[in-house]
């Protein structure tokens, strides 16, 4: 065992060595940040069996959650603004300073903010930001948390970076999330709930957060509790009053219309077999530990005849589902499909045709765009809608602009057409006449 005792050193040597080690530590920290930024940009954590850079830093590099969050945030900021690395290496900024500045840096203000924060303590930098920036920007980055039990807060550690309406879509969806107070939350009536829960309840709460990770990415305990009470009320009403039994019977008798439909019995069996965890295993034998953003993935892609059977399905987190699709169909192809999906989602929301309970999902790996809605639809309506989305995707692949493709596909909606080929032919005829 190495001896770290320094009692034999003189005072002068001890002070000199400490200063040298601190200077060396700054250089090492900069090198670590540069490596984290590059691994993050290349998404090398995915083939290593981790769903996010944060999970990789904690699981593989053995950093604490807090240390990983700070270093990832600083690394991403430094990749965009390399001047931060020089300031860190020279000791003009410390890691906490970079994390405080990161949410507010732009090409125009980075030089001024770095200079203002040079050799400043954390509290002094917070005061400086409060003076120089609008109060709304500063409050958004400080993660104001509504009053909540400390036990519950432990389940929702801070997210890497600040959460705002403009940036929430770009944040690492697999890293731990924070509960941020929005103006709507502040304005609406709220109540403080304090309680002590047992270990089993705590595990149930965590499991519910995992299951709701698509709908509630932040893991907000208040939202999880609200949804849990909704589900409990529905169950109690069915048990006490028989509410919803007839509707459930109609839902069971309705034939599945979507080509990607996975029967409930298959979903349950796959979930139990895979134990509610991503099944991706790295070359080194590490199985992804993610239980959030899980998706039912066809082992053989639907485009190649994959079937929704117990043997043909598996659980994959979103990162590894996309990684598998990129390995099968190519990263460029999948990147283009995701870009088209984002465009269509934005267009639908801009036109007001995408309701609050709806979402546009990019169906990997076929490259289709499937729209799901909370409102009930007949089997015929769903078939037509699936075909319309297929036509849009096909026309886009042929080089049509998004607006032209959607207009041509929409014109075929009222036609009495039974097959996708006929609908595609009608859309092409319309475009050729134009």
C-alpha positions in Angstrom: 0.0 0.0 0.0 1.3 3.4 -1.0 2.2 5.7 1.9 0.6 9.1 1.6 2.1 10.5 4.8 3.8 13.9 4.3 5.0 14.5 7.8 8.6 14.3 6.6 8.3 17.4 4.2 9.3 20.8 5.3 6.8 23.7 5.3 8.3 25.3 2.2 8.4 22.0 0.2 4.8 21.2 1.2 3.5 24.5 0.1 5.5 24.4 -3.2 4.3 20.8 -4.0 0.7 21.7 -3.2 0.8 24.6 -5.6 2.4 22.4 -8.3 -0.2 19.7 -7.8 -3.1 22.2 -8.1 -1.7 23.5 -11.3 -1.3 20.0 -12.6 -4.8 19.2 -11.5 -6.2 22.1 -13.6 -4.4 20.8 -16.7 -5.7 17.3 -16.0 -9.3 18.6 -15.5 -9.1 20.4 -18.9 -7.9 17.2 -20.6 -10.7 15.2 -18.9 -13.3 17.7 -20.1 -12.0 17.6 -23.6 -12.2 13.8 -23.6 -15.7 13.8 -22.2 -16.8 16.3 -24.8 -15.4 14.2 -27.7 -16.8 10.9 -26.3 -20.2 12.6 -25.9 -20.2 14.1 -29.4 -19.3 10.7 -30.9 -21.9 8.9 -28.7 -19.3 6.3 -27.8 -21.2 5.5 -24.6 -23.9 3.8 -26.6 -21.8 0.8 -28.0 -20.3 0.6 -24.5 -23.7 -0.3 -23.2 -24.9 3.0 -21.6 -27.9 5.1 -22.6 -26.3 8.4 -21.9 -23.0 10.2 -21.2 -24.1 10.7 -17.6 -24.8 7.0 -17.1 -21.4 6.2 -18.7 -19.5 8.6 -16.4 -21.2 7.1 -13.3 -21.2 3.5 -14.3 -18.0 3.1 -16.2 -15.8 6.0 -15.0 -17.1 5.7 -11.4 -17.8 9.4 -11.0 -20.4 10.5 -8.5 -23.7 11.8 -10.0 -22.9 15.3 -9.1 -19.3 15.2 -10.4 -20.6 13.6 -13.7 -23.3 16.3 -14.1 -20.9 19.2 -13.6 -18.2 17.8 -15.9 -20.6 17.0 -18.7 -22.1 20.4 -18.6 -18.7 22.1 -18.5 -17.5 19.8 -21.3 -20.4 20.6 -23.6 -20.0 24.3 -23.0 -16.2 24.1 -23.6 -16.7 22.3 -26.8 -18.8 25.2 -28.1 -16.6 27.9 -26.5 -12.9 26.6 -26.3 -11.8 29.8 -24.5 -13.3 28.2 -21.3 -10.6 25.5 -21.4 -7.8 28.0 -21.5 -9.4 29.9 -18.6 -9.7 26.6 -16.6 -6.1 25.6 -17.3 -4.8 28.9 -16.3 -6.8 29.0 -13.1 -8.9 32.1 -14.1 -12.1 30.0 -13.8 -13.0 27.1 -11.6 -15.4 24.3 -12.6 -18.3 25.8 -10.7 -17.8 29.0 -12.5 -18.0 27.3 -15.9 -21.2 25.5 -14.9 -22.7 28.9 -13.8 -21.8 30.6 -17.0 -22.6 27.8 -19.4 -26.4 28.4 -19.8 -25.9 32.1 -20.6 -22.9 32.0 -23.0 -23.2 33.2 -26.6 -20.6 34.0 -29.2 -21.2 37.7 -28.5 -20.9 37.7 -24.7 -18.5 34.8 -23.9 -15.4 37.0 -23.7 -17.1 39.6 -21.5 -18.6 37.0 -19.1 -15.4 35.1 -18.8 -13.5 38.3 -17.9 -16.2 39.3 -15.4 -16.0 35.9 -13.7 -12.2 35.6 -13.6 -10.9 34.8 -10.1 -14.4 35.2 -8.7 -16.0 33.0 -6.1 -19.2 31.2 -6.8 -21.4 33.7 -4.9 -19.8 36.6 -6.6 -20.4 35.1 -10.0 -24.1 34.5 -9.1 -24.4 38.2 -8.1 -22.7 39.3 -11.4 -25.1 37.2 -13.5 -28.0 38.7 -11.6 -26.9 42.2 -12.4 -25.9 41.6 -16.1 -28.7 39.2 -17.2 -32.5 39.4 -17.1 -33.9 37.9 -14.0 -35.9 35.3 -16.0 -32.7 33.9 -17.5 -30.9 33.7 -14.2 -33.8 32.0 -12.4 -34.2 29.5 -15.2 -30.6 28.3 -14.6 -30.7 28.2 -10.8 -33.2 25.3 -10.8 -35.8 26.7 -8.4 -37.5 23.7 -6.8 -41.0 23.9 -5.4 -41.3 22.9 -1.7 -41.2 19.2 -1.3 -40.2 16.5 1.1 -36.4 16.0 1.2 -36.9 12.3 0.8 -38.7 12.8 -2.5 -36.1 15.4 -3.7 -33.5 12.7 -3.4 -35.2 10.8 -6.2 -34.9 13.8 -8.6 -31.3 14.8 -8.8 -30.2 17.9 -10.8 -30.1 17.7 -14.6 -27.0 18.4 -16.7 -27.6 22.0 -17.8 -30.6 24.3 -17.3 -34.1 23.5 -18.4 -36.0 26.0 -20.4 -38.7 25.7 -23.0 -36.2 26.3 -25.7 -33.7 23.8 -24.7 -35.6 20.9 -23.1 -35.7 19.1 -26.4 -31.9 19.2 -26.7 -31.0 18.0 -23.3 -29.8 14.6 -22.6 -33.0 12.7 -22.0 -31.4 9.9 -20.1 -29.5 11.9 -17.5 -31.2 12.6 -14.2 -33.7 15.4 -14.4 -34.6 18.3 -12.2 -37.9 19.8 -11.2 -37.9 23.3 -12.5 -40.5 25.9 -11.5 -42.2 27.5 -14.5 -44.3 30.7 -14.5 -47.5 28.6 -14.8 -46.5 26.5 -11.8 -45.8 29.6 -9.7 -49.1 31.3 -10.7 -51.3 28.3 -10.1 -52.4 27.3 -6.5 -50.0 24.8 -5.0 -49.9 22.9 -1.7 -47.0 21.5 0.3 -47.2 17.8 0.9 -44.9 16.4 3.6 -44.8 12.7 4.4 -42.5 9.9 5.3 -42.5 6.8 3.0 -41.1 3.4 3.4 -38.5 1.7 1.2 -41.1 -0.3 -0.8 -43.1 2.9 -1.6 -39.9 4.7 -2.6 -39.1 1.9 -5.0 -42.6 2.0 -6.4 -42.2 5.7 -7.0 -38.9 5.2 -8.8 -40.5 2.5 -10.9 -43.4 4.8 -11.8 -40.9 7.5 -12.8 -39.2 5.0 -15.1 -42.5 3.9 -16.7 -43.5 7.5 -17.2 -40.1 8.7 -18.5 -41.6 9.3 -22.0 -44.5 11.4 -20.8 -42.7 13.0 -17.8 -39.0 13.1 -18.7 -38.2 15.3 -15.7 -39.5 12.6 -13.3 -41.4 15.4 -11.5 -42.8 13.7 -8.4 -45.9 16.0 -8.4 -46.8 14.9 -12.0 -46.2 11.3 -11.2 -48.4 11.5 -8.1 -51.1 13.2 -10.1 -51.1 10.5 -12.8 -51.0 7.8 -10.2 -54.1 9.2 -8.5 -55.9 9.4 -11.9 -55.2 5.7 -12.5 -56.3 4.8 -9.0 -59.5 6.7 -9.4 -60.3 5.0 -12.7 -59.6 1.6 -11.1 -61.7 2.4 -8.0 -64.6 3.6 -10.2 -64.5 0.4 -12.2 -64.5 -1.7 -9.0 -67.1 0.4 -7.2 -69.3 1.6 -10.0 -68.5 -0.5 -13.1 -67.4 2.6 -15.0 -65.4 1.9 -18.1 -66.1 -1.9 -18.4 -68.1 -1.5 -21.6 -65.6 0.8 -23.1 -62.8 -1.7 -22.3 -64.8 -4.5 -24.0 -65.1 -2.4 -27.2 -61.4 -1.7 -27.2 -60.6 -5.4 -26.9 -62.9 -6.3 -29.8 -61.5 -3.6 -32.1 -59.0 -5.1 -34.6 -55.5 -3.7 -34.6 -54.9 -1.5 -37.7 -51.3 -0.5 -37.4 -48.6 -2.6 -39.0 -46.5 -2.0 -35.9 -49.1 -3.0 -33.5 -47.8 -5.2 -30.7 -50.5 -7.2 -28.8 -50.8 -6.5 -25.1 -50.0 -10.1 -24.2 -46.8 -9.9 -26.1 -45.8 -6.6 -24.5 -46.5 -8.0 -21.1 -44.5 -11.2 -21.8 -41.5 -9.3 -23.2 -41.6 -6.9 -20.3 -41.5 -9.7 -17.8 -38.9 -11.7 -19.7 -36.5 -8.7 -20.0 -37.3 -7.5 -16.5 -38.2 -4.0 -17.5 -34.6 -3.2 -18.6 -32.8 -2.5 -21.8 -31.4 -5.7 -23.3 -28.4 -4.2 -25.2 -25.1 -5.8 -24.3 -21.8 -4.2 -25.2 -18.9 -6.1 -26.7 -17.3 -6.1 -23.3 -20.4 -7.8 -21.9 -22.0 -4.9 -20.1 -25.8 -4.8 -20.3 -27.4 -1.4 -20.4 -29.0 -0.7 -17.1 -31.5 1.8 -18.3 -35.1 1.4 -17.2 -36.2 4.7 -18.7 -37.5 5.6 -22.2 -37.9 1.9 -23.0 -39.3 0.9 -26.3 -40.5 -2.4 -27.8 -38.1 -3.2 -30.6 -38.5 -5.7 -33.4 -35.4 -7.9 -33.5 -35.9 -8.3 -37.2 -37.0 -4.9 -38.6 -40.6 -4.7 -39.8 -39.4 -3.6 -43.2 -37.7 -7.0 -43.4 -40.6 -9.0 -42.2 -40.2 -8.8 -38.4 -43.2 -10.1 -36.4 -44.6 -8.9 -33.1 -44.0 -12.2 -31.3 -42.4 -12.9 -27.9 -39.3 -14.3 -29.7 -39.2 -11.4 -32.2 -39.4 -8.5 -29.7 -37.1 -7.1 -27.1 -36.8 -4.1 -24.8 -34.4 -1.4 -25.8 -33.9 2.1 -24.4 -34.3 4.9 -27.0 -30.6 5.4 -27.4 -29.9 1.7 -28.2 -33.0 1.4 -30.3 -31.7 4.2 -32.5 -28.2 2.8 -32.4 -29.4 -0.6 -33.7 -31.4 1.2 -36.5 -28.2 3.2 -37.5 -26.2 -0.1 -37.6 -28.9 -1.7 -39.8 -29.9 1.2 -42.1 -27.0 3.7 -41.8 -26.5 6.7 -39.6 -27.1 9.2 -42.5 -30.5 7.6 -43.4 -31.7 7.6 -39.8 -30.5 11.1 -39.2 -32.6 12.3 -42.2 -35.6 10.4 -41.0 -35.4 12.0 -37.5 -35.0 15.4 -39.1 -38.2 14.8 -41.1 -40.0 13.6 -38.0 -39.1 16.8 -36.2 -40.3 18.9 -39.2 -43.6 17.1 -39.4 -44.1 17.4 -35.6 -43.5 21.2 -35.8 -45.8 21.6 -38.8 -48.6 19.7 -37.1 -48.3 21.7 -33.9 -48.1 25.0 -35.9 -51.4 24.1 -37.7 -53.0 23.1 -34.5 -53.7 19.5 -35.8 -51.6 17.8 -33.1 -53.6 17.7 -29.9 -52.3 17.8 -26.3 -52.6 14.0 -26.1 -50.9 13.3 -29.4 -47.4 12.8 -30.5 -45.5 12.1 -33.7 -43.1 9.2 -33.3 -40.4 8.2 -35.6 -40.8 4.5 -36.0 -37.4 3.0 -36.2 -36.0 1.3 -38.2 -38.5 1.4 -41.0 -38.3 5.1 -41.3 -42.1 5.6 -41.1 -43.8 8.4 -39.3 -46.6 7.2 -37.1 -49.0 9.6 -35.4 -50.7 8.3 -32.3 -53.5 10.1 -30.5 -55.4 9.7 -27.3 -58.7 10.1 -29.1 -60.4 6.9 -30.2 -60.4 6.0 -33.9 -62.1 3.4 -36.0 -60.0 0.8 -37.7 -60.7 2.3 -41.1 -59.6 5.8 -40.0 -56.4 4.4 -38.6 -55.6 2.5 -41.8 -56.2 5.6 -43.9 -54.0 7.7 -41.6 -51.2 5.2 -41.7 -51.3 5.1 -45.5 -51.3 8.9 -45.6 -48.1 9.0 -43.5 -46.6 6.3 -45.8 -47.3 8.4 -48.8 -45.7 11.5 -47.2 -42.6 9.5 -46.4 -42.4 8.0 -49.9 -42.8 11.3 -51.6 -40.2 12.9 -49.4 -37.8 10.1 -50.4 -38.5 10.9 -54.0 -37.3 14.5 -53.4 -40.6 16.3 -52.9 -40.7 19.2 -50.5 -42.5 18.5 -47.2 -45.4 20.9 -47.9 -45.9 19.4 -51.4 -45.8 15.8 -50.1 -48.3 16.5 -47.3 -50.6 18.4 -49.7 -50.6 15.6 -52.3 -51.2 13.0 -49.6 -54.0 14.9 -48.0 -55.9 15.1 -51.3 -56.0 11.3 -51.5 -57.7 11.1 -48.0 -61.2 11.5 -49.3 -60.7 9.0 -52.2 -62.3 5.5 -51.9 -58.9 3.8 -52.1 -58.1 0.5 -50.5 -54.4 0.0 -50.9 -51.3 2.0 -50.2 -50.1 1.6 -53.8 -53.3 3.1 -55.2 -53.0 6.0 -52.8 -49.4 6.7 -53.8 -50.3 6.5 -57.5 -53.0 9.1 -57.0 -50.6 11.4 -55.1 -48.0 11.1 -57.9 -50.7 11.8 -60.5 -51.7 15.0 -58.7 -48.1 16.1 -58.5 -47.5 15.4 -62.2 -50.5 17.5 -63.2 -49.1 20.4 -61.2 
